[in-house]
Amino acid sequence: MPTQVAVIVSNHNCKKCLRDCFDSLLRQTYKNFEIYLLDIASSDGSAEFVSGLFPAVKIIALKTNCGFAKGYNLAVSSVEAEYIAFLNSDTKTEPLWLEKLVQSIEQNPGAAIVGSKIYFLNQPGVINSCGKKLTYSGTGFDIGYGLKNGANFDEPKEVGGLCGASMLARKTVFQKLGGFDEDYFLLCEDTDLCWRIWLAGYRVIYQPLSIVGHEFGSAIGKRDTPMRIFYTQRNALITVFKNFAGPQLAFSLAVITAYTAIRILFYLAARQRKNLRALLAGTGAFFPQWGSTLAKRRVIQANRKVNDAFFSQKGLMASLKESLQEYFRVNRLFT
């Protein structure tokens, strides 16, 4: 009997996405799984829609918008399964999606989490994410973003992080590490989780035979929106303060300071006042999180199994040059 999986689909006011998402899940070749809708305070009738159209789907309905991270943690604590599949509602899975994730994690005993090849739903054949590289600025970037699918994305491999739109985790490890950091609310919590998984001595794997389409940016925009800027800035600071050791943390803060200054100048020159306010507010919002961040840092640093040099040696951390090249390449896609 295959190992039981709980597929948890997170949703907030994306009723229009749900039919395609759940129809695709019902066509999976892997059969020993249960489907849950994690509905985070939707006001568009999402939960009622799924309950009426897909009666086999179990509904976890949250009345308040507590964010992606806390919502998933609450859902995981309420289900019984060895593996948890995290899936965004604005996705459409291919039939082998779950089977290949389960095979990959079972064939890699040291792996705690496995992620999919993700393409853009509105651009078939164009990559959204083939795993992530970690960065000194704390955000990470999606490997292959905006590039055409090709043989260079077809090999399973270790990666620094994964896109939270589609990944499978061992429930025991997920909960042992405290799950997603609920201080994040949304954005960067997937990168942070994978970073902590590596620090704890486990592995993160990209599995290209597990394929899913993603309507990227359907909820908060694709690039420079105020909400995305605010949470990315604040959460990146939380990430580096928790996960880097002392010497590397000092270097990381210098990188973030320079990067923030450049963005401030750009937003001023472009007269993008909303984006500028979001960037400054995101920086300031980190400081009320300092106490909880410091407490988590102590635990993470006391129990880490690898040093910071490990990430560069394994190719999991992008160099400054690589990060800058990727930043400018992706920016050109939006101009």
N, C-alpha and C positions, 0 to 999 in steps of 0.2 A: 504494500500500500504506500503510495507516495506520501511525502510529508505534508501535513496540513498547512495551508497558507491563509492568512486573512488579508484580503485586498481592501485597503481603506482609501476611498476616493474623497479627497477634500474638496469642498465646494463653498463658495460664497457668491450668491446672486448670479450664477452662471447656468440658469435653467436651460438656455438655448444649446448648451454643450452636452447635456446629460444623456440624451437619447443615443447619440453616436458613441459616447464613452461606454455606456452600459451594454449597448448592442455588441460592441467589439469585445467586451469582456465575456459575454455569453458564447463567443465563438472560439474561446481558448482551447488549445489541444490538451493542456493540463487541466484536470477536472477536480482534483481534490482541494478545493478552496471555497471560501465564503466571501461574499462581497458585502461591504459596508459603505454606506454613504455617510461621511462626516459632514454634516451641514452646519456651517458656522454662521448662525444668525441671519440666514437669507430672508429677504422680504419679498422675493419674487415667486414664492410657491414651489421652490425646488424640491423640498422634501415630499410634499403632497404629490407632485408630478411623478417622482420616482416610485413612491409607494403605490400609486395607481397603475403605473405602466410596467414596473418590475417588482412584483410582489415578493420575490425571493430575496431581494436586497434588504439587508437589515439597516435601519435608520438610527444614527446617532445624531440627534438634533441638539445643538447648543443654542441657548436663548440669547447669549451675549457674544459679541465679536471679540473673542479672547485672542485672536490671531492664529496663524498657521501652526506655530511651534507648540503652544499650550493645547490647542485643539487636537493635534495629533497625539500628544502625550496622554491626554484624557482618553482618547479612542483606544490607544494601545493598551492602556491599563484595564480596559473593559472587555477585551477580546481574548480568546484562548487559541493560540496557534504558536507553532515553533518559529515560523517566519512571518514577517509583516511586509507586505508590499505597499509602498506609498505611491499614490497616483493622483495627479491633478485632474480635476473634472474637465478641463479644456484639452483633453487628450483623446486619441483613438489608437488602441493597441492592435498590433498585428497578431494573428493566431498563435504564433510560437512565442509571443512576448513572455508569458509567465513560465512556460516550460524551460526556456533557455536561462532565465534568471535562477530558477531552482537548481537546474543542472550545474550551473556555474558555481553557486555557493556551496553545493555539496561536493563538487570536485576540488574545491579549494578550502580545506579545513581551517586554515588560518584567516580566511576572509570573513569579516563581520558584515559587510555590505557590498552589494553588487548593483551596478546601474546599467541602463539601456543606451542604445544608440537612439538619439532623439532628433527628428527632423521637423521642419516647419510644415504645419498642416496646409497652409496656403501656398507653399513652395515645395512640393514633393521632390525629393532628391537633394535638397539644400539642408545642410546640417544646422541644428540648433545646439546640440551638445553631444560630444563623445567623451564624457568625463570632463574633469577640470584640472587645471594646474593651480596650485596655491601661489600666492604672491606676497611680497613683503608688505604690501599695503593692506593685507587682511581680507581682500575680497575674493580672490581667485578669478580665473576666466575660463569660459567654456572652450574646450578644444574643438577646433573645426568650425566655430561659429560663422555662419554665412557662406561657407565654402560648399562646393558641390561634393556629394558623396563619391568616394573612390576607394581603391584598394588600400590606401594608407590609413583608412578608418575601420578596416575589417579584421584587425587582430585584437583578440582579448589581451588586456594588459593591466598592470597596476597603475592607478592614477591617484593624484593628490586628493581629489574630491569628486563629487557627483552632483548632477542637477536633481533637485528634489522633486521634479515633475514625474520621475519614474525611477524607483529603486527598491530593492528588496534587502531587508536586514534581519539578522538573527535577533529575536525578541529578547533573549537573555542578555546579550551584549548591549543592546540598545538601552535596556532598563538599568543595567549595571553602571553605564556611563551617564545616567540621568536623563536620557532621551535628548530631545531638542532643548536648547537653552530658551526658556520661556521669556527671558528678558528681551529677546530679539523681536518678538511679535511676528514679523515677517522679514524676509530677505536675509541671506547669508547664513541662515541657520543650518542649511544643508552642508555648506562648506565647513562650518565650525564643527559639526558632528563628525564629518569624515576626518578632519584634522585631529580631533580627540581620539578617534578610533586608531589612527596611526600611532599617536603618542602612547596609547595603552598597549601597543604591541600587536594589534591586529592588522589586517590588510583591507584595502579598498580596490575593487576590481571593476573594470569596464567590460561589458559583454555585448559585442556588436550584433550578435544574432537575436538579441531581444530588441525589437524595434517598435517605436511608438511615435506617432505624430503629435505635435504640440502647437496649440494656437497661442504662441508666445506673446505675452504682454496684454492678454485679453482683459485682465483685471486692473493693472496699475501702469500700463504703458510699456513701451519697448526700450526706451533709453533714458533720456534726461527729462523725466517728469519729477515734480517736486516731491511726491511721496517716495519714489524710488531713490532720489538723491538723499533725502532725509534719513531713511532707514539704512541705506547702504553705508553712509558716512558714520552714523552712530554705531552700527553693528560691527563695522570693520575695526573700529577702535576697541570694542569689547573683545573681539576675536584675538587681536594681537596681544592685548594685555593679558589674556588668559593663557595663550598657547605658546608664545615665545619665551625662551629663557632670557635672563638679564641682558647679556651682551647683544643678542640678536634683537631684543625688544628695543634697545636704544637705537639701533640702526633702522628698525622698522618705523619708529616714531619720526625719525629724520625724513624718511621717505614720505610718510603720510603728510608731514608738515609742508614739504616742498610741493607735493601733489595738490594739496588743498590750496596753497597760495596760487599756484598756476590756474586752478579752476576759478578762484575768486577773481583773478585778473581777466580771465576769459568771459565770465558772466558779466562783469562790469563793462567790458568792451562791447559785448553783444547786447547789453541792456536787458539781460534776462534776470529781472529782479526777483521773480518768484523762485527761480532756481538758486539764486544767490542766497536768498533768505532761508531756503530749505537746507543748503549746505552749512550755513552758519548755525542754524537751529539744530541740525543733526550733530554737529560738533559739540555744541553746548549741552545737548541731551545726554551725552555720554557721562557727564560728571555726576548726576544723580544716581547713576548705575555703579559708581565706583566701589561702594561698599560690597555689593553682591559680587561684582566682578573680581575684586581682590580675594574674597573668600573662595570663589571657584578656582582662581589661579593657584592658591595654596594647595588645593587638593590635586589639581592636574599636574603641577610641577613636582609634587612629592611622589606621585605614582607613575611618572612618565618612564617609558621603557627605552626610548630612543632620544638622541640629542638632535639639535637643530640641523647639524651638518648632514645628518641622515637624509633629510628631505632633498637637499641639493644633490647628494651623491646618487640617490635613486631617480633623479629626474622628476621629482614630484613638485618641486618649487621652481618657479620661473625666475630666471635671472632678471636684473633690472633692465638690461637691453631687450630681452625677449618680451618683458611686460610692456615696455614703451612701444615696441614694434606692434604688438597686438592691440594696444590702446589706439594707436593712430590708424591701424588697418580697420578696426571695427568702426571707429568714428567716421571713416570715409564711406561706410555703408549707409550712414544716416544723413549724408550731405548731398 
